[in-house]
Amino acid sequence: MARQRPAPELPPCYAIVQPGLEEIAGEEIAQRLGGEVKKTMRGLLVFRVPELTPELLELRTTEDVFLLGWGTDQLTYRAEDLERIRRWTSHEVRWDQLLRLHHGIHPKPKGKPTYHLVTQMTGKHGYLRRDARKALAQGLAGKFPESWRPAEENAAIEVWLTIDGPSAVCGLRLSDRTMRHRTYKAEHLPASLRPTVAAALVHLADIRSGQVVVDPMCGAGTIVAEVLDAHRAERGLTVLGGDRERAAVRAASANLRRLSPALLACWEATRLPLADLSIDRLVSNPPFGKQLSNPEEIGPLYRCMIPEYDRVLKRGGIAVLLVSEAAVLKEAARAAGWKLLRQVPMQVLGQRALISVWRKPF
């Protein structure tokens, strides 16, 4: 009996993430897909998974997912990089294999397929983004059937080249805009939290069946929506949200309409209409300085809200907070006796911010 040839190894994937969330995104890839992160760069993860399935597109803390064609961290910043981009794209990638894998997740469209080339560049180089795109196009010459046509929007196939300083990756995009923007988010408010960042907060909260979860400053309801969407299978989960602005509560109600029911209210986060020791998980993104008429209000706000959060949080409960004034928050949380479990620095709205995870003592 003839020996069967082993199946060819799957190519790596890579994910674009919000800078600062690389470790959290890696944890989600490992937990949900059994994947293994091979390389981490700012805003990007290279990883392998046991199999390629549509579940890749259900990752919540990543902005986009790709099949990796080639990658490097040895660009020279000089024009000679363009010949490398052309050569690597032409000779180092099995585009036929990547296309077959892509069609396994996205069925091949009827009619003549279309493709789109995307080039992103960060840092100063001795060539322009359009030069890099031209080199990419030259490397792809003859790789797709002649009947395929370029398109600027809604293309069936997208090839991306992302250059960041001396590093670059090139690959076939598996996701689309709904991965980062979410289909539930119909209403937006100024400075609304990105869904992937909200998903990171929810991931860190370690939410389980039968718990009561609250976002006391819910804004457009992004955190509440992420809890509901990510934990649809959890039984007995109660999710609460509220905001002092009625317009925010209306926006949250509209965004949550397609998801499971949530209890929304107009309230003051420093005077919550909730019973003592009634909340298992508190997940929130209090206003940043840019969202307040006077940035000096942040300190007093944090000092008033933490004692109220401590009042409603159960013993052993967890609070996950994304704030701009980390020192003030830490002072207030430690005064309440909370223990810091984890912290993740990142940038939000162009400001330095910190995700911190706290446990109330038993």
Helices and strands as residue ranges (DSSP letters): E 13-16, H 22-33, E 36-41, E 44-48, G 54-58, E 64-72, H 80-91, H 95-105, E 114-122, H 129-139, E 149-150, E 157-164, E 167-173, H 178-181, H 195-205, E 212-215, H 222-230, E 238-243, H 246-255, E 263-266, E 279-284, G 289-291, G 295-297, H 298-312, E 313-323, H 326-335, E 339-348, E 351-359
